[in-house]
Amino acid sequence: MNPLIQTAPPAIGGSFVRIDGALKVSGGASYTSDKNFPGMLYAVPVGATIASGRITRLDTTVAAGMPGVRAIFTRDNIGPFFRVGAGSNAIIDEHRPPFDDDLIRYYGQYVALVVADTFEQATAAADAVALTYAAQTPDVSMQLTAGQPPSIDTQRGNAAAAFTAATDPFKLDATYTTPVETHNPIELHATVAVYDGTVFTLYETSQAVVNHKAVLVQMLGVPPEHVRVITEYLGSGFGGKLWPWTHSLLAAAAARNLKRPIKLVISRKMMFQNVGHRSNTQQRIRLSADADGRFSSLQHDYLNHVSRTDVRKENCGEVSGYLYSSPNVHVAWSYARKDIAPNTSMRGPGATPGLFALESAVDELALKLKMDPVALRLLNEPALDESLNLPFSSRHLPECLQQGAQRFGWAQRNPEVGSMRRDGLVLGWGMAACAWNARRTAAQASVQMYADGTARVASATQDIGTGTYTVLAQMVSSATGLPLSKIKVALGDTAFPPGPFSGGSVATGSMVPAVLDAAHDALQQILAIAAHTDRSPFAGQAIENLAFGDGMIYRKGMPAATGVPFGKVLQAAQVGVVTGTAQVAASGSEPGGAKVSMHSFGAHFVEVTWQPEIARLRVSRVVTVIDGGKIINPRTGRNQIEGAIIMGIGMALFEETHYDARNGAPLNSNLADYMMTTHADAPTQIDVSFLDYPDLALNALGARGIGEIGIAGLAPAVTAAVYHATGIRVRDLPVKIEDLLASQVTA
């Protein structure tokens, strides 16, 4: 780090409360659907009620005559839409523009848009739009058959031959499945579109405002300076709000056509059919070991479903090539097309369902080998990333396993099924390792230093509830010595310098160098002003003899407290604000590419209780240890892992979207029928700890993102615990009580 930047120990690593917390709990934070403008109209999409077929008649006559209706848009009058170019860096999951043709590819596909004076009027009119179809029987089954030859993710040695050569009990061949899961953040997807005749201003529920703008520029066919996207606050997203969905384009077009502000908030039902989901997966793991327990081969073949028009890979094999050491590895993927809307990212995409299969297989093999699951993982710890033949930038998985085992009390585990009891309940203990990639995307930031002694940092990234506002303020505080109370953070507006998307756990790690470099630029300018301004207390001093710390300018060799507040120096120079800027490249973009393999690691230890008399299963305790680099804010960091654990319990025990085979509709498309972890289901004890080893290969603070890793690996730890309690090995998520009724464990 540049010597100008004086790190104040409390700033980085301090457990600060969220600087935006008071606004959120008081109702002062303005979310997308809170936006209101004079003359605003309300839009409600009309969705298809079949999943496969063709529209033969779309009649808007009755709907158009209903009270308050201002317009009904269809493919005949909405105006031109364009596609995102194949060579574009802009990302979108549903490439087909809305209303593009009369073909229906999934239930709920938008076919018309009603705009009215009130939301209630628009909803009533949308229900009155009459549609007839030439329908076909949809395929929404969860059985997957490869639609193309597999593509290879990772390969070394000859995994098939090594597996064939292995004999029982030193091998395992098992298939694991995970279901469709639907994102259900409290905040519904929404767009408020304002068009002034030239510029579209879109208030969005977006995890990536810069990409959202890039997509809308192309699909609207307008210059970049004619689109502005704003997301001040987000009521979470879990990946479902990463890339734009078609309702945003519809709202923009309606605002353009009517020259009135348009608010479009999709319904909870539409959340299940129009804005993505985690696809179901089918994964076959073939794993073998030698007599000592060292893995001799690993084969991971997986499928996931995709829509009729788009292909999105659920990257289940992401960690299989590097998590453990083995000379023979083969990882391959294919897909199956279904009459379901496009799938998308969901917290820990790829690695989370992938680790369910891999870590479940490791647990099963450990039992066959009569080895402790922790010991087997430690035995197969690699010295480097064998998939890339690169050293790890930082890897402390063994310490996570050992510390987690100690904190959990793993040494007291009796491996015999159903052997452990407490308070009349059967206990099950299970564990799993976890990993998530670490990378840095391109990012820009500006840091302003004002004559009143305050600072402001701005970037077109966003805070999706993870604490980005707070950790960016901490970064500026570490560079300037200013308290957080004197630092303003401006995010979520494409008018700011372009910032990273908030997904894949990349935002924090990407913003560290951009913010620190921008702060350094501002401080250099202030020192130059101090040295070259006649009325400055430091006039005539060489810049290299001056330093900046604790908000003060001072002479090197003297305590910072002897200096002069930078605001007074700016006032003396009659300079109101100094702006520092920075632009940093993505990791691995340097000549020669990546030199190290960067990942976060961790271990989950889970306790379940099983009450066979009433078939009651619950997760009672979780201990998680994370190697996530330097933790900038342990309070918000721990909150991220705790939330991910709760979501992982939902994946293991509850979440599953069901589809009606007759018309392709999601059957449990509401929060009453779609089961998620509630307070009643949450563990009574969640113990989260961080190793806090800086990963300086990623950025100057050594910070990696931690939003995803808490959910990765949690589900297999739960099912391992379920097996220990009941003797039932669940390979198909979620765990169902019906699965456990065959348990031989009795009270």
N, C-alpha and C positions, 0 to 999 in steps of 0.2 A: 504494500500500500504506500502511496506517496507520503513522504514525511509531513507534508502540509496538513494531512488529514489526521487530526488528533482524536483517536477513538476514546470516547467517554465510556468506561466500563459499564455503567448502568444502562446505556442506550441499547447495546446489542447483548442479548441474553437476559434482559430484564422482563419480568412478568407484568407488562403494562396492560391495563384495561383498554378496550377498544376505544379509539378516539371518536368513532362514530356511534358508540353505544348509546349515549344519552339521546341522540336524535332518534334512534330506532325505537327505544323503549317509550319515548314521549310522543311518538307519532310525527315527529318533525322531519323524518327522512321521506323523501318523495320518490315513490316507486313509479314504474311506467304507467300503471292504470290509475295512478293518482293525478295524472296530468289532465288539465282541462283548459280549453281555449274558447274564446268567443265564437259562436256559430258552429261549434263542434257537432258532428253527426256520429251515429253509432253504426258499426258494420257487423253483420253476423253471417258467416259462411253457411252455405247449404252443402251437406255431404251426401254422397251416394249411399244407398241402403243395400247395395250388393258389393261383392268383392271382385267379381269377374264378369265381364260382359260389355255391353254397349248401350249408351243412351239412345232410345228411339224417339222420345218426346220429352221436351222440357217446356212446361207451360207456366208462365209468370203472370197470367192475366189477373187471376184473383188476388195474388199477393201484391201486385202493383197498385191495385185500387184500395188497399187497406190504409187506415189512418197513419199519417206521419211518414209514409214511405217516400223517399226522395229518388231512389234509383234501384234497379236490380241489374247487376252486371252478370253477363254470361260470356262465352267465347265469341259471341257475335258483336258485343259492344264494349268490351273492357279496354280494347286498344292493344297496341303491340307489346309483346313480351319477347325477350331474347334469352338465349342460353349462356351459361358460363363457358368460356372457351376452354377447349381441351388442354391447351398449353398454359392456362392461367394458374397462378398461385392461389387464387381464391378457392375456398373450400365450401362445398355444399353437398348434402347427402341426397337430396331429391333434385336431380338435374332437370327433370321435365318441368317446364313452366306450368302454372295452373291454367286450367281451361284449354289445354293445348289441342285436345281432340275429344271425340265422343267415347273413347275407350275408358273403361273402368278397370283399375288394376288393384284396388284394395278398398275395403269398406271404409266409408267416411271421406273418400277422395272428394275434394272440393269441386263442385260443378257450377255454383252460382254464388253471388254475394249480394246480400240485401243491405241497403243503407237507409236509415230512417232517423227521425228526430230523437227517439229514445231507444235505449237498449231493448226495452220490453216490446216496443213496436217492431223493431227489426227482428227480434226473435219470433214473434207471432207471424210475421210475413214470411220469414224463412221456412217456417213449418208449413206454410200454405203453398209453397212452390211445388207444382205437380210434376212428377217424373215417372216415366215408364222405361223399361229396359228390355233388351234381349239378353237375359242372364245366362251364365254358365255356372256349373258347379265349381266352387272354388276349392283350391287345395290349401288348407291352413293346418294340415296335420303337422305334428311335431316329429314325425319320422323323417329322417334325413337320408337321402341318397345322393351321392356326388353327381354334380351336374357337369363336371369337367375333370380331366386328369389332374391329380394332385400337383400342386406347385411346392417346391422344396423350400422350407425356411432355413434349416440348418442341417448340415451333414458332415460327418467325419467318420473315418473307419468304415467298418461293415457291420452295422447294427443287427441286420437280419441274421447274418451268419453267427454272430456272437450269441444272439438269443437262442438260436436253434441248438447251439452247442451246449448251452446251459441246461441243467437238469433240476427237477424239484428237489428240495424246496427253495432253490436259488433263483427262481424266476416267477414272474407274475404277468398275466395277460388279462386285462380288465377294461371294460368300457364304462364311461361315466357320462352323465348327461346333466345339463343345466337348462332351465326353462326360459321362456321369454320373461323379462322383467321390465316393468314400466316405471319411468321416472315420475315421481310425484312430489315435487317441491310444493310448498304451500302457495307460492306465487304462480299463478297461471301465466302461460305465454301471452304476450300482449304487444301491440304496436299502437302508438299514437303518431299519426302522420300529418305533418303540416307542409303545405306547398304554397309558395308565394308567387308562383308563375315562372320561377326559374330554379329555385333551390328546394330540394326535399330535405326537411328536418324530421328525422325519425327517432322518436323516443322508444327504446327497445328493451326487451328482456333478453339481453345478449351477454354471453360469456366471452365475446370476441368482437368488439365494436369495429376494429380496423378491418377485419375480414368481412364483417357484415356489410360495411360500406362498399368494399371491393366487389362483393357479389351483387348488391343492388345497383351499383353503377353499370355493371354489364347487363343485368336483366332488364333494367329500365332503358338502357341505351343512351345514357347521358354522360357528360364530362364529370370527372372526379370531384371538381369543385362545386358541383351541383347537388351533392349528397352529403349530409352530415348525420351522424348516428350518435345518440346519447344514451348511456345507461348509468345513471348516478348511483343507484342501489339495486341490488338483485335479491329477490327472495329465494335464493339458491337455484341450482340448475342441475347439478350432478352429471353434467355432460350433455343433457338434452337441449340446452340453450347455447351450445357451442357454435353451431352453424345455422344459418338462416333457414326458416321454413316458409312455405308458400303464403301463409297469411300475411307476412310482412310485405311481400310484393303486392298482394291484393289491396292492402290498406294504402300503400303508396299510390297505386293506380287510381283508387277511388278518390283520394285527395286531389290528384292531378285532374281527374275528369270533372269533379264537382267544385273544385277550387274552394273547398271547405276542410277544416281539420277533421280527421277521421280517427275514431277510437275503435280498435278491434281487440277484444279479449276473448280468447277461445274458452270453451267450457271444459269442465273436468272430464267429461266423456271424450271430448276431442283430444285430451292429453293422451288417451290410450290408442289413438288411431291416426293422428296427423303429425305428431312431432317426435317420432322416433321411439326406440326402445332398445334394450339389450337383447340381441337375438339368442335363440336357443342354440345350444352346442351339443355335439356328440363327439366324444373323445376316446380314442383307444390308446391305452398305455401298455407297452410291453417293456418290462424292466427286468434286468437280470444282474446277478452279483456273483462274485467268486466265493470261495469258502470262508474268506475272512470278512465278507460283507462289502467289499469294494465293488462299485457298479461296473459291470463289464459291458453293458449295453443299455441304451434307452431309445425307444421308438415312441413317438407321440404323433398320431395321425388324428386330425380333427376336421369337423365340418361345422358350418353354421348356415342358417338360412339367410337369404337375401330377397329383395323385392324383384318384381318382374322387370324393372327398368334400370336398377342400379345394383352395383356390387360393392359391398363394404365388408372387408375382412375383420372378423373378430379374432384378434391376433393371439390365440390361446397358446401358441408355442413360443411366445416372446421370451420367457425366462428359461425354457427347457434346455437351451444350449449352454448356459453359463452357470446355473444355480449349483450344480454338482459336477464333480469330476468323473468323466467316463471317456474311454478312448473311442467308443463306438456310439454315435448318436445320429438319429434320423428324425427330423421333424417336418411334417408336410401338411398342407391345407387344401381343402376344396369346399365347394358350397352347393346348396340346393335352393332353387328358386321356389318361392311361395307367393300366394295371393295376399300378401301382407305388406303394409307400408314399409318404406325404407327403414332399416335399422340404423343406429347411431352409437356414439360413444356413451357409455355409462360408467360411472366412477370405477376407476381401475380397469378400463376396457382391455380385453384380451388376457392380461395377466391374471385377473381375478377369477374368471371361470377356468383359465388354464391351470392355475395353481390348485384349484379344487381337484382336478384330475391328477396332476403330478404328485401333490403332497398326499392325497389319499392313497395313491399307489405306493409311495415310499412307506407310509404307515402300514399298509397291508404286507409289504415285503418284510418290514421289520418284525412283524408278528410271525411270519413264516420262518424267518431266520432265528427267531427267539432272541432278538436283540432289542435293546432299549431304543425307541425312536429318536431320542436326542443323540445317543451315541452313534447311531447309524449315520445321521446327518453330519456329525462332526468328523466321522471317518472319511466321508466323501467330500470334504472341503477342498475346492480347487486352489491351486497356487496362482492361477491367472484365468482370464476369460478364455476358455478353450474354444469357444465358437469363433472368436476374432483373433485369437493368439496375441492378445494384448494384456498388459497388466491392469489390474483394477486401480482406479485412482484412490480408492479408499474402500476397504471391505472389512467389516467387523461382525460378520454373521456369527462366528463361533462365540464371541462375547455376548451377543444377543441371546443365543441359545443357553449359554451357561448362566448368565445373569437372570434370564427369565425362569430357568429351572429352579434357581435358588430362591427367587422371590415367590414363586408359586408353591414351593415345597415338594417338588417333583420327586425328590429322593424317597419320600414316604409312600410313593405309589406302589400298590400291589397290582401287577399286570393281569392277574386273573379276572376274567369277566365277572362283573356283579359282586366282586369281593369286598368293595369298600362301601361303608354305610355311615350315615350321620343323621341323627334325629328321625330314624325310621325311614329315611330315603336312601335309595341306591345312588352312589356317586359314580360318575364317569369322568375320567381325566384324559384329555387329548391335547395334542400340540401340532403345530406346523410352522414351517419357515415361510418367509415372504420376501419379495423383492419387487422393486419398481425402477424403471430407467430414470436417469437424471440427465437433463440436457438444458442447454441455454439457447433460447431463440434470439433473433435480432431484436433490439429494443432501442428506443430513444427516450430521453427525459430532459426536462429543463428544471433548473433550480434558480429561483429568484431570491435575492437578498434585498430587503427593503430598508429604507432609512429610518423606519420606526423600530428597527431591531428585530423584525420578524422575517420569516422565510416561507417560501411556497415551493412545493415540488409538483410538477404536472407531467402526466403521461396518459396516452390513450390506451391504457390497460383498464382493468375494472376490478372492483371488489365484489365477489359473488357470495360474501358472507364468511370468507376465510380469514379476514383480518388484514387485507392488503393496505387499506388506509393506514393502519397502525404501524405495520412493519416498514412502510416507506417513510413514515415520519421518524421512526427509529433510525433508519439509515441516514437521514439528513441530520438528525441529532448527533449521531456518531461522528459525522464529518465536521460539524460546526460547533458542537458543544451547546447548542441551544436546547432548552427544554421542549418537550413535545407540545406544551401549551402555546408556544410561539411559532409553531410550524403548521402550515395549512397544506393539505393534500388535495389535489384536484385530479380526478380520474374520470374515465368513462365518457370521453367526448373526443370524437375524431378531429376536432379542431386543435387538440393538443398533439405533441410529438407522438408518432406511432409507437405503440407499446405491444407487448405480447398478449396472446389469448390466455384466458384463465381456465386451463385444462391441462391434463397430463402432468400436473404438479410442476409447471415450468415458469409460472409468473414470477415468483419471488426470486428464484435463482437467476432469472434473466434480468430482473430490474436492479439487482445489486450493482453490477458494474456501470450500468447507465446512470443510476442516481449518484453513485460515488464520484464518477468522472464528471458529471454535470456540476456537482458541488465543488469539486476541485477547480473546475474552470471558473466558477463564480468567485471562489476565494482568491484565485490568482489575480483576477481583475480587481478585487478589493484591495489586495496588497499593492498592486500597481497604482491605484488611486491614492492610497495612503502615502506612498513614496513620492509621488509626482504632483501632489496638490499643495499649493503654497500654504494654505491655511490648515493643513493636516499636522497633527502633533508629530508625525514621522516624516515630514517634508525633508527631502534631501538624503534620506536613508536608502541604501541599496536594498532592492527587493529581497535579495537572498539573505539579508540580515533580519528580515521580519518573519513572523509566524502568526498563525491563526489558531486559536483554541478557546473553548468555553465561551464562544461568542465575542472574543476580544482579539484585538490586534496588539501584538507585543514584540519587543526586541528579543531575538533568540538569546538564550542564556539567562533570561529573566523569567520569573513566574508569570503565568498567564494573567494572574490577578493584578499584576502591575500594569497591564495594558489598558487600552481604550476600547470601549464597545464599538463594534464595527458600524453601528447605526450612526454614532456621533461623527465618525470619520466621513461617512457618506453625506451627512448633513453639512459638514464643513466644506465638502467639495460640491455641494448643491446637486448631488446625484440622488435621485429618488429611488432607483432600483438598478440592480446589477443582475443580469441574466446569464447563467452558465448553461451550456447545452452539451449533450453527449450522444453519441451513436455507437453502439457496440454490435459486433457480428455474432452470429450463432456459433455455439460450440461445434468444433469439428470442421469449421470453414477455413481454418488456417491452412497454408500450403502443406500438402502431404496428408491432410485429413486427421482424423482422431489418433492421438498417441496413447490414450488410455481408455478403459471401459468404465463408464460412470453409472453407478446405480446406488439406490438406497436398499437397505436390508432390514430384516426384523424377525421376531419370533412371537407367536401367540401361544399362550397356554390357557386352556379352557376347562372349566368344571361344569358338568351338567348334573341335575338331579332327576331321578326317574322314580316315579311312584306307580308301580305296576298295578296296584288295586284299582286305580282310576285312569290308568294310561296317561299320566301327566308328566310331561317333559318340559324342563326349562333350563336355560343357561343361568347359572347362579354366580359365576365368578370368571373374570378374564384378567390375565396378566399379560401385558404386551411390552416388549422392549424394542425400540426402534433405533437403528443406525441411520440417521437422516442428515448427516453433516452438522454444521453449526446451527443450533436452534435460535433464531433471532428473538422469538418471544415464546417462552415455554407455556404461558397461559393459553394463548391462541393456538399454539402447536398442539398442546394436549387436548384442547377442544376439538381439533380436527381429527385426531386419532380416536377419541371417544365417540364422535359422531360416526366415523367409519366403522367402528366395532359394532355399533347399534345397527348400521345398515348391513353389515356382514352377517349378523344374527338373522336379520330379515331374509337375506339370501339363503341362509342355511335352513331356516325353519318355516318361512311363511310365503315369500313372494313368488307368484306365478300368475301370468296372464293366460286366460283360457279363451279360445276362439270357438264360435259356433260353426260347425261344419256345414250348415245349410246356407248361410249367407256371409260367412267370414267375419262377423261382428265380434269384437272383444266382449266376452260375456260378463266379466266382473269389472266393468269400466266405471268404477266409483270407489270412494274411500270406505264404503261399508263392506263391500265384497272383495276388494283387493286387500289381502292381509299384509300388514307391515308390523314391525316391532313397535309396541306401545310402551308406555311407562310400566305397565303391569308385566310386560315380558322382559324388561331390561334387567341385566344382572344387578344384584345388590352391591357387588364390588367390581369396580373397573380400576385396575392399577396400570397406569401408563408411565413409562420412563424412557428417557432419551440418553444415548451414549454421548452425544454432543462432541463428536470428532469433526473438526472442520475439514471440508473437502476443497482444498485450495486450487485444485485443477479446474473447478467449475467457476469460481469467482473469488474475489479478494476476501470475502467474509467466510467462505467455505460453506455457504448455506445451500441446501437442496430443498426442493419442494416436498411436502409431506401429505398432501391432500388425499392421495390414492393409496399409499402403502398400508394404511390402517385397515382397509377392507380386503386387500390381497392376502390370501392365506387364512382368513378367519373361518370360512365355511369348512374347509377340511379339518381344522382343529376341532370344530363342533362335531362333525360326523365321526371323528376318531374318538371323541369323548362319548358319543352316543353308543358306539360299538363297545367301548369299555364298560359301559353301564348295562347294556342290554344284550350284547352278543349279536346284534343285527348290524350288518354292514350296509349302509345306505350309499348307493352309487348314483342315484337319481334324485337330484334336488327338486323341491325342498323335501326335508324329512317330513313324512306324514305319520300320523298316529297309526294308520292302517299298517304301515311298514313295521311298526314296533309291536303289534299285537301278537306276533309270533315269538316274541321274546320268551326265553326259557327262565329268565331271571324272575323270581317271585319274591314276595315280601318276606 
